[in-house]
Amino acid sequence: MHNMDEYDGEIDYMHQEDDWDRDLLLDPAWEKQQRKTFTAWCNSHLRKAGTQIENIEEDFRDGLKLMLLLEVISGERLAKPERGKMRVHKISNVNKALDFITGKGVKLVSIGAEEIVDGNAKMTLGMIWTIILRFAIQDISVEETSAKEGLLLWCQRKTAPYKNVNIQNFHISWKDGLGFCALIHRHRPELIDYGKLRKDDPMTNLNTAFDVAEKYLDIPKMLDAEDIVGTARPDEKAIMTYVSSFYHAFSGAQKAETAANRICKVLAVNQENEQLMEDYEKLATDLLEWIRRTIPWLENRLPENTMQAMQQKLEDFRDYRRLHKPPKVQEKCQLEINFNTLQTKLRLSNRPAFMPSEGKMVSDINNAWGNLEGAEKGYEEWLLNEIRRLERLDHLAEKFRQKAAIHEAWTAGKEDMLQKHDFETASLSEIKALLKKHEAFESDLAAHQDRVEQIAAIAQELNELDYYDSPSVNARCQRICDQWDALGALTQKRSEALQRTEKLLETIDQLYLEFAKRAAPFNNWMEGAMEDLQDTFIVHTIEEIQGLSTAHEQFKATLPEADKERQAILGIHNEIAKIVQTYHVNMAGTNPYTTINPQEINAKWDKVRQLVPQRDQALIEEHARQQNNERLRRQFANQANVIGPWIQNKMEEIGRISIEMHGTLEDQLTHLRQYEKSIINYKPKIDQLEGDHQLIQEALIFDNKHTNYTMEHIRVGWEQLLTTIARTINEIENQVLTRDAKGISQEQLNEYRASFNHFDKDHSGTLGAEEFKACLISLGFDIANDAQKRSGIMEAEDFKTCLISVGYNLGENEFSRIMSIVDPNRMGIVTFQAFIDFMSRETADTDTADQVMASFKVLAGDKNYILADELRRELPPDQAEYCMARMAPYTGPDAVPGALDYMSFSTALYGESDL
């Protein structure tokens, strides 16, 4: 039997301020309230075992229902009860129940089995209150307060938004019934129209709360409204018991809300990552498709036949470099930034690394881009070479046509002339004249030999340069050569015939002969001069046009001497005319030795004099064009020689910023963005240089001795500069994201950067044996004076050395596991971002698959599966549908129709199984 002081007073796990005996003696109405409340509370649990009590002090006397009550509320099995009807059996059963309560850490004071068996109402109520305190109130905990204080704080928090409710205790604060109504309305607002309740109508308020709780919340009616309203100070224990039932009814909903919030958070992260993956796949697909379409166009080296067509190809290529390719460069850069950001987010949320579809890795895109630039390389040079070739071909073809036309004009009728037999009936003087004329013809024929050879050489060059109209050129050249061979044969035949009859001819007019001999070469000189003066020319430098001008001035210097020769030839003809007139010689008015006459000589001379100033004007215009070309060269060179070094300096400055540790990451980010803004503001100068470059190409200027920079150099440098600054900013942003997500201090980040920079101290980005030894000796030596360039990445062996130096004891298997984390793409290098991710990931506080699985189990009511209705009830509609679409059917032995497997779904979220 246990000692009696105060059963509800000072027990080990809580303190009550009121004494049980004194309370009961002071106000018997409280005993009535406790009987009713405690009876209802006990029946709410005994109902689960299919029984109940009617009289609290009588029905527990044999100890059987008392033991059953303890088994129901504790979930444990008590010792086997005695089934006998004798008093000793009853005392044994009650003692087993009291021993069980004592075993739960409860110190029972003044309560013995004999009082319970004897039906002592006060002791029985005290025992039930002890059970209520231990199993219904003790475990209540709110903000580090427990039991009575925790339950009171919970009521105050839940009713705080209701202005007419002020819960300060467990007696008079509940008399108006608004406290009970507020608790119900706070958790289930659809059950009570709180706005219609009145503080001055406590009966209605209490009945409403008790009825709703019994009907909808499975809380039995433990008190009547009259019990509370009719008492000046309601019984505190009865009210606490009643309120604890509300707490337990609503605490399950609170757990479900917490579990649902956790699942929503996890699913939101997963949905965002899946969207980023879809965006990456689409952008990568579009970029690869554009590269696939563009490469065949750049690899097409099939030349066109005309200058206009080739210049159109050059214009199309300029549009490609200026308009089509730059946006794709930005897309490629953005694709890499998106990929890096996605991988960072996956690491921060403890998800597996993203592996793009086959053929769409960043390395695949870089390979495709390299193929594109490989196809692009040399395409513009090929276009310019083709334009030069076509220009040369057009010039040669025109020159061929001019020379061929002159030659064909000269040979016209020559075959008929050589085939005449006029010498057969001619006099001696006529024969001699025919012979001299034939000698003059042979001289003229020899003079035309060079022109024929030139025509053949031009035709051969056109064939070698693959001129598109070579068949017609070859046919015309062949006709000229065949005709020339025929003329040679006919000339030889006529010469032999004249020589056979020469012996019969003795008289010859020396003056005609002299005229013919001097007139023929002079006429040939004039024809050559006219041909040269009308000859087209093509030059590319001022020096070349100056050379042509010098040659032209030298030609003009010979004109006075040529004019004297003309006057001499005309003097011979005048002398012949004088002799004919003086001696009345019958010469028929023509020179028998030549077809050249003074009128023809004068006409050709006048033509030569007319062509000289035209040639002067053409050379002057070409000289002005070459001066303008030189101005364009210098204009382009002046800008290129400034822009090229500027781009190189900016690249070096960005490289220094990315490895130096001046200020916080935000300071570095601000500094880089200022650099980015200054770089973007420099774009108008690049555009201006593009305009000058276009003027140079339109002027067909193919070289520039004033600068080593080409527009392609500037374009590539500019694109690399934009890509470098964007990547550097993205790297710092990812470091900020990692620092904030992992809680890394600025000092830690500086230490990581210093360690990383120290081991990446050579140009190759690798560590030698001696460097590795130095790393093991100390990480803390001064590296501020290390001026070597750094690549910003570590290869696998460098990273392993760095890890060992900071305390990691690595075997090969462990190092392979770490490398799979920091280098998921297996590129053999470790970036600074991956380095700090790894150094900080062990301190991360992220969700795990077990936590998500436990949250789902709460929503499922401790079942091994979950139903669609439970997901829709606890989660937002879109995330509920997301889960139902991805959860596999549950196939366990306790499966029901529609059961879903949330366990495999939870592990799949973290890459631990296949969903």
C-alpha angles and dihedrals in degrees: 000000000000126000117255124227111124118332094201096038126086110354125163099259103040144009127230121196097211128074115232098219093045093048092051094048094046097054121015088187088073091061089056091050091048093049091053096042097043092045091052091046092051092047091051086064101033088054087070088061092047099254142083143187131248103187115031098206095043103040094055096049096097091048094229099107089038090058090044091052091052092049091051097048095040099038089225134114118246126207116288109279125233112251097199123113098222123109092247091057091051093048089050092053093047091048090052088054093047091047089052091052090048089050089060090064097266117139106213111208122195094349118121135174093241093060090051093048090047090055097246100177096200093051092044092052090047091052092049091048089052089052091048091050093049101043105025107030110020095072094051107113127176121172096337093315122109145191114359095000092046092049091049092048090049091053092048093050094048095046097040094101091057109087096201094053123084113167111193101146144359099264125042094018088071100045096098092053093229092111092060091045092048092053091052094044092048092058102026107023092171092067099061133036093218094182091068095055120105127207091218092059104066095157093060091043094050095044090048092052095044094046094047092046092052095044103040108016100042091238109141119229102261099173138025120235089240090058091060101035093044094054123077091215116018117221109275095211092052091050092046090050092049093045092047088060089057090048092053092044092055101034090076090058089050091054091049090051091051091048092047091050091052092050091047090053093050093045092047090055091048093048092049091049092048090052090051089050092051091048091051092049092050094046091047091048093050093047094048090048091052091049090048091053095043102048096066089051091053092044093054105107097169105136125223124232098231136055091232093057093047092047088052088054089051090050090050089052091050089052089050093053095042104035112016106035102045093063089050090051088055091047091052091049091047090049091056091045091050091048093051092045091049093050090049092051091048091051092047092051092047092247126141118266116272115254111195122219118284111289094016101087117126087251090053090052091047090051091050090047089050090053089051093052090044090056090044093051110097095007094109091043089052091051092051092047090051090051090050090048093050091046089052090046093051090049093048093045091052091047090050091051093049095048092043091051092049091047094047090049090052095048094046107121094000093115092053091048092051091049095055120115095205091127091069094073099027126113123246092266090048091050091050089046090051090049094050089045089052091050089052089050091051089052090051090046091054090049089055092052091086091053091052091049090049091051091051092047092051091049090050091051091049089054092049091050090051096243109197093226095046094126093063091043091051092048092051092046090050091052091051092048093047091049091047091053089049091050091051092051093047092046091053092048094050091046091055091049093051092048091054090056096038092090089062092054120070107156120077132163104243092194093058089047093049090048091050094047094049097037095052097059091038089052090047089049090052092049090049090048092050090048092050093045090052095041113118119233137198124201135169104193140045089242091060094050090045089055091053091047091051091051090049092052089050089052091051089052089062094055097087091053090046089050089055089052090050091051090049092051091048088048090057090052091048090051090051091051090049092051093046089049093044097046098028093233113181101230097144088240097278136099108249092204102056143019091219114107133185092254091058092047092050092046093051091044090053089049091052090050090049094050094051097072090042088055089048091054093047091052091048091052092047090048090053090049091052090049089053090049090052090050090052091049092052092043091054093042094051091056097039092051088057100039096046096057090040091058091047092050091050091050090053093046092052090049091053093048092050093057102034120085103219109153130330125323088260089054090050090047091050090048092050093047089052088052090048091051092049089049093050089048087057091062095094089063090053089049091049089052089050088055092051089047091053090052089052093051093045088052088052092239107164104180139031120198093186097073141027091211121097125193088251090057090051093046093050092046092049093049091048090049093052091046093048096050091046092049092045092051090048091051092052090045090053089049089053090048091050093044093051094043095046097037093238114168122228089247091054091048091049089050091051091049093047092051092046093048092047093058095041094061105131134068095251096058091234134110125234126212095264092049090051091053090050089051091055093050096058142341095194105069119120112273098167092106094052102118097174118122117257128210095210093232137083128217118227097267092047091052092048089052090050092050093050090050092057094051108276115140101210130190122186094263093048092047090050089053092050092047090053087057100045095035107034092159092056094232093146095240135095120216124208090248091057089045095057091041089059095042090054104034094086091064094047119123101209135149119270135205091251091055092051091046090052090050092053089049090057091052090048094053094247092307121139089235137038132221128227092242090055091052092049091048097051104030134055111267097252094049092043089055090045090057095044091050092054105033115099119226113271111245102181123128091261094051120138129193110290094016113155127206106235093170097066089041091055094050091046090056088067097041094254096125142007115269 
